[in-house]
């Protein structure tokens, strides 16, 4: 398993309580956050077995999904469903996953 996959799973674990909190007021955003984070992990897993352009495509999708996680967290903060301090660890993990997956896609 790639280190990036372990990071993606750590991100999902960090998001779990945040998604539960967001779901109380914004079920759609919580669902989108869950799906984006899951997609990061799944595309990293898929990329491991791909070659050439397919590999890079899977990693590009993972990087984009990590960015989606990041902006979904910011949207939840903007809506007042999460406070800034609550998202600090998940935000940092999402940024790290995005950087690592972007590097894999290059």
N, C-alpha and C positions, 0 to 999 in steps of 0.2 A: 504494500500500500504506500502511496506517495505521502510525504509529509503534509502536502496540501490537503489530502483527504482527511488526515487526522485533525487539521485545523478546521476544515469544514464541519466535521462532527462536533468539535468543541464549540463552534459557532451555533450549531443547532441546540446544543445543551444550554448555551448562554441565552438563547432566544426563547426557550420553552416557557419560563415564567413570564417573560415580557409578552409573548403571544397570548397567554392566558389573560393577562391584564388588559391588553388591547381588545381582545375579543368581547369583553364586557360592554364596550362602547362602540367598537368598530369591527364587527365580525369579518367584513370583507377585507379590510386591511390586514387583520390577523391571518386570514387565509392566504392572502397574497404573500405575506411575510414568510409563512410556513412553506409555501410552494417554491418561492425563490430560494430559500435556504436549502431546501431539499434538492432543488435542481442543481445547485452548486456541487453538492456531494455526488449526485448521480452523474453529472457531466464529467467530473473529475474521474470517477470510476470508469466511465465509458472511454474517456480519452486514453486511459492506460492501455487498453487493448486495440486502439486504433493506430494507424500509421499515416504519415504524410499530412496532407491537407485535412483529412478527417480528424486526426489527433489535434491539430491546431484549432480546428473549428470547435471541437468539444471544449477545449480550454478557453477559447474566446467566449463561448456561451457561459461557461462557469464564471468567468471574470465579470461579464455583464450582469449575471444574476447576483453576484456578490455586491455589485454597485446598487442593484435594485434593493437588496436587503438594507444597505446603508441609507438610501433615500426613504425607504419605508419607515425606518426607525425615526428619521428626522420628521417625517410626516406625522407620526404618532406623537412626537414631542410637540410639534406645531399645533396639533389638535388639543393638546393638554391631556392626552390619555396616558402619557409617560412623562416623567420628569427627566431633565437632562442628566442628572446623576445616575439614574437607573439604567441608562443606555450606554454608559461609558465603556464598560468591558465589551459589550456586544459590538459597539461602534468600532473599537480598536481591533477586535477580531475580524470584523467584516472588511475593514481597511487592509488588514494583513492578508486575508484570503484574496482580496482583489489584486493586491500587488503580486502575490505569488502566482496566481493563475494568469495574470497578464504576462508575467515573465515566461511562464510555460508556453503561452500562445505565440510568443515572438519567434 
